Amino acid sequence: MSEQLLIKHTRETLKNISMKSMIIFFYSYGHSNATAIIGNSSVILIDTLDPNEYSQDLLNYLKKYTDKPAKTLIYTHSHPYHRRGAGTFRDTVEKVIIYQPPNYCVISSMSSFIL
């Protein structure tokens, strides 16, 4: 499927959102999904979509519900389409949590996960 067809499909697909108890699910952004958990003082994001255009859409939509910053990112696994949008949140993120299966090589540079 060409990139243009993928973009067209994504824009035509229902993508936002189910909200229950301050948990927002972002789905059908290309082949990525994300979850935002709005806490007392900040937002926890589980995955950050791919590319930055989608993560910016996520941030803009999130601003409709809260002015709290995203301070924690959780990556469910290391595939780039789960973390490439993290740059959108680099000004507010304080903590990155990366799922690491047993016997998996640890990455020494965190900058590749938030820039």
FIGU-712254 format. One line per 8 residues: number of its first residue (from 0); their letters; for each residue z, x, y of N, C-alpha, C. Coordinates in nm, 2 decimals. Each point is the difference from the previous one (the first is absolute). Example, Ala and Ser with C-alpha at 12.3 -4.5 7.8 and 13.67 -1.06 7.14 Angstrom:
0 = AS = 0.78/1.32/-0.57/0.00/-0.09/0.12/0.00/0.09/0.12 ~ -0.07/-0.04/0.11/0.00/0.09/0.11/0.08/-0.08/0.11
***
This chain:
0 = MSEQLLIK = 0.00/0.09/-0.12/0.00/-0.09/0.12/0.00/0.09/0.12 ~ -0.09/-0.03/0.10/0.00/0.09/0.12/0.12/-0.03/0.08 ~ 0.02/0.10/0.09/0.12/-0.01/0.09/-0.01/-0.13/0.09 ~ -0.12/-0.03/0.05/-0.02/-0.12/0.08/0.03/-0.13/-0.07 ~ -0.04/0.00/-0.13/0.03/-0.12/-0.08/0.15/-0.01/-0.02 ~ 0.07/0.11/-0.02/0.14/0.00/-0.03/0.07/-0.05/0.13 ~ -0.04/0.05/0.12/0.06/-0.05/0.12/-0.02/-0.14/0.02 ~ -0.12/-0.05/-0.02/-0.03/-0.14/0.01/0.08/-0.09/-0.09
8 = HTRETLKN = 0.01/0.04/-0.13/0.09/-0.07/-0.09/0.14/-0.01/0.04 ~ 0.05/0.12/0.05/0.14/0.00/0.04/0.03/-0.09/0.12 ~ -0.10/0.00/0.10/0.02/-0.09/0.11/-0.01/-0.15/-0.03 ~ -0.07/-0.03/-0.10/-0.02/-0.14/-0.04/0.11/-0.05/-0.10 ~ 0.07/0.09/-0.05/0.10/-0.04/-0.10/0.14/-0.03/0.07 ~ 0.06/-0.10/-0.05/0.13/-0.03/0.06/0.09/0.12/-0.03 ~ 0.06/0.05/0.11/0.08/0.12/-0.02/0.14/0.00/0.05 ~ 0.03/-0.09/0.08/0.14/-0.01/0.04/0.06/-0.13/-0.04
16 = ISMKSMII = 0.09/-0.01/-0.03/0.13/0.06/-0.03/0.09/-0.11/-0.05 ~ 0.09/0.04/-0.08/0.11/-0.09/-0.04/0.13/0.05/0.05 ~ 0.08/-0.09/0.06/0.12/0.05/0.06/0.12/-0.08/-0.05 ~ 0.09/0.07/-0.06/0.13/-0.06/-0.05/0.11/0.10/0.04 ~ 0.10/-0.05/0.06/0.12/0.08/0.03/-0.03/0.14/0.06 ~ -0.09/0.00/0.09/-0.04/0.12/0.07/-0.06/0.11/-0.08 ~ -0.07/-0.04/-0.10/-0.09/0.08/-0.08/-0.14/-0.04/0.01 ~ -0.09/0.09/0.05/-0.14/-0.04/0.02/-0.09/0.08/-0.09
24 = FFYSYGHS = -0.08/-0.07/-0.07/-0.10/0.06/-0.09/-0.14/0.01/0.07 ~ -0.06/0.11/0.00/-0.13/0.02/0.05/-0.09/0.03/-0.12 ~ -0.09/-0.09/-0.02/-0.09/0.02/-0.12/-0.14/-0.02/0.03 ~ -0.09/0.06/-0.09/-0.14/-0.01/0.01/-0.06/0.07/0.12 ~ 0.06/0.12/0.04/-0.05/0.09/0.10/-0.08/0.10/-0.08 ~ -0.13/-0.03/-0.02/-0.08/0.09/-0.09/0.06/-0.01/-0.14 ~ 0.04/0.12/-0.05/0.07/0.00/-0.13/0.15/0.04/0.02 ~ 0.05/-0.02/0.11/0.14/0.03/0.03/0.09/-0.12/0.03
32 = NATAIIGN = 0.13/0.02/-0.03/0.10/-0.10/0.04/0.11/0.07/0.06 ~ 0.09/-0.07/0.07/0.12/0.05/0.06/0.10/-0.11/0.01 ~ 0.13/0.05/0.02/0.11/-0.10/0.01/0.08/0.06/0.12 ~ 0.05/-0.09/0.09/0.09/0.03/0.10/0.13/-0.07/-0.02 ~ 0.11/0.07/0.01/0.13/-0.06/-0.02/0.07/0.02/0.14 ~ 0.03/-0.11/0.07/0.06/0.00/0.13/0.15/0.00/-0.01 ~ 0.06/0.11/0.03/0.14/0.02/-0.01/0.07/-0.03/0.13 ~ 0.13/0.03/0.01/0.08/-0.03/0.12/-0.04/0.08/0.12
40 = SSVILIDT = -0.05/0.13/-0.02/-0.03/0.08/0.11/-0.14/0.06/-0.01 ~ -0.06/-0.01/-0.12/-0.13/0.06/-0.01/-0.08/-0.06/-0.12 ~ -0.12/0.05/-0.02/-0.09/-0.05/-0.10/-0.02/0.10/-0.11 ~ 0.00/-0.04/-0.12/-0.04/0.09/-0.12/-0.13/-0.04/-0.04 ~ -0.10/0.09/-0.01/-0.13/-0.03/-0.05/-0.02/0.06/-0.14 ~ -0.05/-0.08/-0.09/-0.03/0.04/-0.13/-0.15/0.01/0.00 ~ -0.05/0.13/0.00/-0.14/0.04/0.01/-0.05/-0.04/0.14 ~ -0.11/0.07/0.04/-0.05/-0.01/0.14/-0.14/-0.03/0.01
48 = LDPNEYSQ = -0.07/-0.04/-0.10/-0.14/-0.04/0.00/-0.09/0.12/0.03 ~ -0.13/-0.03/-0.01/-0.10/0.11/0.02/-0.13/-0.07/0.05 ~ -0.06/0.03/0.10/0.03/0.12/0.09/0.09/-0.05/0.12 ~ 0.00/0.09/0.10/0.09/-0.03/0.12/-0.04/-0.13/0.07 ~ -0.12/-0.04/-0.01/-0.04/-0.13/0.06/0.08/-0.12/-0.06 ~ 0.02/0.01/-0.13/0.08/-0.11/-0.07/0.15/0.02/0.03 ~ 0.05/0.12/0.01/0.14/0.01/0.03/0.03/-0.04/0.14 ~ -0.10/0.02/0.09/0.02/-0.05/0.14/0.00/-0.15/0.00
56 = DLLNYLKK = -0.08/-0.06/-0.08/0.00/-0.15/-0.01/0.14/-0.04/-0.05 ~ 0.05/0.07/-0.10/0.13/-0.03/-0.05/0.11/0.01/0.11 ~ -0.01/0.10/0.08/0.10/0.02/0.10/-0.01/-0.11/0.11 ~ -0.13/-0.03/0.04/-0.02/-0.11/0.10/0.06/-0.13/-0.05 ~ -0.03/-0.03/-0.13/0.06/-0.13/-0.05/0.15/0.00/-0.01 ~ 0.05/0.12/-0.04/0.15/0.01/-0.01/0.06/-0.02/0.13 ~ -0.06/0.04/0.11/0.06/-0.01/0.13/0.01/-0.15/0.05 ~ -0.07/-0.09/-0.07/0.01/-0.14/0.03/0.14/-0.05/-0.05
64 = YTDKPAKT = 0.06/0.07/-0.10/0.13/-0.05/-0.06/0.12/0.09/0.05 ~ -0.02/0.12/0.04/0.11/0.08/0.03/-0.04/0.12/0.10 ~ 0.09/0.04/0.08/-0.02/0.12/0.08/0.07/0.12/-0.06 ~ 0.05/-0.01/-0.12/0.07/0.11/-0.07/-0.10/0.10/-0.05 ~ 0.03/0.13/0.02/-0.09/0.10/-0.05/0.01/0.02/-0.15 ~ -0.12/0.05/-0.05/0.00/0.04/-0.15/0.06/0.13/-0.01 ~ 0.12/0.01/-0.06/0.07/0.13/-0.01/-0.01/0.06/-0.14 ~ -0.03/-0.08/-0.10/0.00/0.05/-0.13/-0.13/-0.04/-0.07
72 = LIYTHSHP = -0.07/0.10/-0.07/-0.11/-0.03/-0.08/0.03/0.03/-0.14 ~ -0.04/-0.09/-0.09/0.01/0.02/-0.14/-0.13/0.00/-0.06 ~ -0.04/0.10/-0.08/-0.13/0.01/-0.07/0.02/-0.03/-0.14 ~ -0.07/-0.10/-0.05/0.02/-0.04/-0.14/-0.06/0.10/-0.10 ~ -0.10/0.07/0.05/-0.06/0.11/-0.08/-0.09/0.08/0.09 ~ -0.05/0.11/-0.05/-0.06/0.10/0.09/-0.15/-0.02/0.03 ~ -0.06/-0.11/-0.04/-0.14/-0.02/0.03/-0.02/-0.01/0.15 ~ -0.10/0.06/0.06/-0.02/0.00/0.14/-0.01/-0.14/0.07
80 = YHRRGAGT = -0.05/-0.09/-0.07/-0.02/-0.14/0.06/0.14/-0.07/0.02 ~ 0.11/0.06/-0.05/0.13/-0.05/0.02/0.07/0.06/0.12 ~ -0.06/0.12/0.05/0.07/0.07/0.10/-0.08/0.05/0.12 ~ -0.13/-0.02/-0.01/-0.09/0.06/0.11/0.03/-0.07/0.13 ~ 0.05/-0.12/0.00/0.02/-0.07/0.13/0.13/0.04/0.07 ~ 0.08/0.09/-0.06/0.13/0.04/0.05/0.00/0.06/0.14 ~ -0.12/0.06/0.04/0.00/0.05/0.13/0.02/-0.10/0.11 ~ -0.03/-0.12/-0.02/0.03/-0.11/0.09/0.14/-0.01/0.04
88 = FRDTVEKV = 0.09/0.04/-0.09/0.15/-0.01/0.02/0.07/0.13/0.03 ~ -0.08/0.11/0.02/0.06/0.13/0.01/0.10/0.01/0.12 ~ -0.01/-0.08/0.10/0.09/0.01/0.12/0.14/-0.06/-0.03 ~ 0.01/-0.08/-0.10/0.13/-0.07/-0.03/0.06/0.04/-0.13 ~ -0.07/0.04/-0.10/0.05/0.03/-0.13/0.10/0.11/0.00 ~ 0.11/-0.02/-0.07/0.10/0.10/-0.01/0.02/0.04/-0.15 ~ -0.04/-0.08/-0.09/0.02/0.03/-0.14/-0.12/-0.05/-0.09 ~ -0.04/0.09/-0.09/-0.11/-0.03/-0.09/0.06/0.01/-0.14
96 = IIYQPPNY = -0.02/-0.10/-0.08/0.05/0.00/-0.14/-0.12/-0.01/-0.09 ~ -0.01/0.09/-0.09/-0.12/0.01/-0.09/0.05/-0.02/-0.14 ~ -0.06/-0.10/-0.07/0.02/-0.01/-0.14/-0.05/0.12/-0.07 ~ 0.09/0.05/-0.09/-0.04/0.12/-0.07/0.03/-0.02/-0.15 ~ -0.10/-0.02/-0.09/0.03/-0.01/-0.14/0.06/0.12/-0.06 ~ 0.07/-0.01/-0.11/0.06/0.12/-0.06/-0.11/0.11/-0.03 ~ 0.03/0.12/0.01/-0.08/0.12/-0.03/-0.13/0.00/0.09 ~ 0.01/-0.05/0.12/-0.11/0.00/0.10/0.02/0.11/0.10
104 = CVISSMSS = -0.11/0.06/0.04/0.01/0.12/0.09/0.04/-0.06/0.14 ~ 0.10/0.07/0.06/0.05/-0.04/0.13/-0.09/0.07/0.11 ~ -0.04/-0.08/0.10/-0.08/0.05/0.10/0.09/0.06/0.11 ~ -0.03/0.12/0.04/0.10/0.07/0.09/-0.02/-0.04/0.15 ~ -0.11/-0.05/0.04/-0.03/-0.03/0.14/0.01/-0.15/0.02 ~ 0.09/-0.04/0.08/0.01/-0.15/0.03/-0.10/-0.04/0.11 ~ -0.05/0.10/0.07/-0.09/-0.04/0.11/-0.13/-0.07/-0.05 ~ -0.04/0.03/-0.12/-0.12/-0.06/-0.05/0.02/-0.15/-0.03
112 = FIL = 0.13/-0.04/0.00/0.03/-0.14/-0.03/0.02/-0.09/0.12 ~ 0.02/0.07/0.12/0.03/-0.08/0.12/-0.10/0.02/0.11 ~ -0.09/0.09/-0.02/-0.10/0.03/0.11/-0.14/-0.05/-0.03
***
